[in-house]
C-alpha cells in the first residue's frame, strides 16, 4: 500500500509548526515579552539612533548645534501593545545625562536614552609648546610655553570652548591677549546658560620633546612637541645603523606645538630608533620594534570537512578559526555556507555563502550565508548566538581578497526591515579590531538582540566592502581599515562575511550567493 504523500506533507508541516511554536513558547513566555524601542528619532540628529535591546539603551547622536539639554523627539515606535509610562518624550528632554524611560508591557522595563554629542574644542597661543590639555568635566585648559615667554601678554591664535554660536567674555578672538601670570577666567554662554572656564599657562625648559612612538608592523607614528612655527619634524634609523633618515614635511602633521610624523615601508619585526627635532635642537631618542605580518589561517578557504550535514571551514581534527551559521541553518535544512571548486585560480576550494529560506512551506526562517572569524555558540529557538573574534594584537592597514556575487532582490524580511522588500540584496565583508577583554557576542533574538556597532567605544579600527549588484566574474576587492587611534592595541580581530547585509535581521534575498577566496591582511600604506 502506497503512503499518502499529501497526508505526510501535512503531518510534517504540522509537526514542524508545533516544534517552532513550542520553541517560541519556551523561550518567550507571553507575560515576559520585553518592551523595546523599535525606532527613535530626534530633531537635528546627524546619525541613526543606536538601539540596544540587550542593555535597553537608545543612543541618539547630535551635532553640536543642537542644545543637548532640550532635545525634541520627533518620532518613535515601541513593541506593539507596550506603552511609555508618564511619557517624558512629549516635551523637550535633557540628554546631558542619560534619561530613564519606563516601557510597560505586562510589567515595567527600564530603558535609558543617551545623548551622544561631540563639541569641537581648541585653544592655541603664540609660541605654544605641545598640545593643549582640555578638561571638559572640570572646564580647565592647560597650555605650555617656553620658559622665556612673557606670561603677562599671551596672544591667542585660535580658541573655541563651546558649541557653534557660543559667546565668550572676555573675547577669545585671534590676536586677543591675556595675563597668564595667574589663572585666567573665561565665561562661555551657550543656549542661555553660562559656564566658567579656567585657563592655565605653564612653562617648560626643553625646546623639543619626543613624546612617544606608536609602532605597527610596517608603519610607525612618532609624536613630538616643540614651539609652534619652528621647523619641527622627525628622523629615524635602523637600530643597527648610524644613518638618520629625515621625514619629508609632507609626512609630518603639525597641530600647533604638537606634531606627528608617519614612517611608512618599515620591515616587520625589526628594531628602529626615532627622534624629533626643532630647528637645530634634537629631542630624545626612542627605540621601537615593529610587529609581525600575521595572516588569518585558512585564508584561501582550501580546508573544509563535512561533520554530518554541517560543513566546517577547517581541516578535520584541525583547529577551528572560521565559523559559520551552518549549525543554525541545518536545524531546518542543509548547510548554506559550503566549499566550492569554482575558484579564481581554477584549483583548490573557495567559500560559497548562500542566503536561503530554510523550512517547509511557509514555516521556517531566512538564513543568510555567512562566514566569520569566531564560532557558533548555540541556537536559541530559531535564533543564533555567535562569538565574533579571534585573539589578535597586530595592526593591519587594509584587507584584500577575491569575490563574486549573485544578487537577487530582497524577498524576506523582519517587520522592522520591511521597507527593504523588493530592493537589491547587498553582500558585505567587514573587518574590525577591538580591544575588549573577550570576543564580541552576537545575539539575533529580537528580545535579547546584540549586534556589532562599528562606532562602539570598543572599536579600534573598522573597514568594509559592500556590493548591491551582481558581480559575475571573480573580482579583487580591497578596503582600508580606519583607526580611531594609533596608540590603542587590539585584543581581537573580527572578520565577517555575509551574502545578505541584513541577515542578522533575517532579511535578504532567497538565492543571493557570495563566493570568497584568497583573503590577505595588508600592513603597509
Steps between C-alpha positions, in 0.01 A plus 500: 500500500649834392539771765273800472756772401255781549427376851874466578574855383213634712622302800857629455383860480280449806783347701751773395248771582443347841878481556550865410204609709632290786841672471339841503283405798796373700734789414257790522221444750217729400495704822877555482521665158753782528376842400751658261557820312491407131575848362581837657566827319594846625504838330839578343668165569779428253508119527250224557406412858681192632250278682642222719218284635746290705604795718174686428687809384416737213786730399424816302792673326462878479704770324642775718248752365222324694436588865550162669307621804182554294479222240170468312390145415335501157387139490533156651350152489493230766401135531130462403283511808758683711460849645739770622437562871458871591619574149792748523550495123212738434711797618864597429726271701835564669761254371801660667459193722335167407120526519315207664182396318259224606324284240211287624386170351351276773786627714737799503821506294757768584668666201760776472515762226858624462609815319830471314637840401855597407587869517821607326715688752845656459720767658832605346740787579803651332822314585312200638691183587317176436132419513240683707338302781123561511320356803130523410344372828725730703477783241878552515750578221877451537743648246880462499753763383881547515657631823602819321138592412351818650203360693349847552411527131393166347350534153217273383537331160157335504257383767165323525371354827127474432265398218455699182351839586629516858602842632815567706577761764768628479548445127703203374533640147831441316751766606342563840751503787469405865710499818599140584710573809195366687204284384292676237117472526269489197119490499341293222131562430309236304123449461431759772731337755839624622799280581829617649827361358850544647808538277841400640829576320805302616865516388737224390880509481575284194453622142387168348372172643456156346180397674427148372517256211199295385665211316293268279633237257616708201396844626588712804378835632747720691342766722688814600455839663683825429431868456240563230629668186852356512643234266369197689532145373605135543807291419547122525760229435549126529618412849800331339589812295634848574341661192195713578215543250305827526128482416378743234272779617209330320527205744474722810169637628535821702235597757614810680801398708431128453602300196489139381718341234388185320776260392390260223657191341668365812596133527304270732657390828792743464658738754511873419582826679307827459545855625346843448669828412417870514727718289845383614384356835448125540254308716559175686551178304243221536570145385210290375441164329239447231236226519447183298305467173251246636244345263180314596532122454322333207460841335481325160209285628656179367434304819148366567346186641144366529382426854174317437314759294693798637782634280790629712767742357803327651681168461353196673657473848653842438472818706187703410555866416207581272139442598170496311130500577468147363403358840197727500418450132510120527231494770253556216703420188852445370823699533489827308867594548692236307817442296502539123757396239421816301811699594694792347800276425302197391652290779410429861182619667331831576215590736145523363244675724136473397203678651220247517155462652517185710192309612190342348248710311453831678627361830867586549742790491744675269860394561767727352813319381780621724860442600682662791808482718355343812258226590130414503404471868142374510151521355224662707164406351560593137760768582877480523762598755848545351843591632669754269878539518833322533797618712704756308740780599640626168375799300442436129407792277292329229318182405522343154321206343309361202123482469204457270134550581162397368262769620122447517232730634409483868191281536510413871521747786431559865228750588751774582678455164188466284583828324785314322268254325553497124836678513819329382671296771848610615798281589755616753852418619617694804798501732520651847769512765374530857672537836236323708607239758305227316349429157182683401180301549236531227137423590234511228195439720298827485416480871869477592671636189863610504667591172839648424523879488789634286485822705516325838759621750660154491592542130864576417458480122234410243464462124263329257418405142135497391343425163133526407518364145602183323874453438516201266876448482763461768602857590762633746390721787695714744393728780682708759467460875429835660653529847358703786848522657854408402591415860218261596601135467232247404428174676274337237444509125149461358468397134140452390348418161136465401305453179234729651604808696184494712508127566515569876145632458399195291472732201637426153448345161436126478774399253762770558840326476837644605822314406828590672866402471859606572461735796810696599573767762723786380729675747646794304354815347 
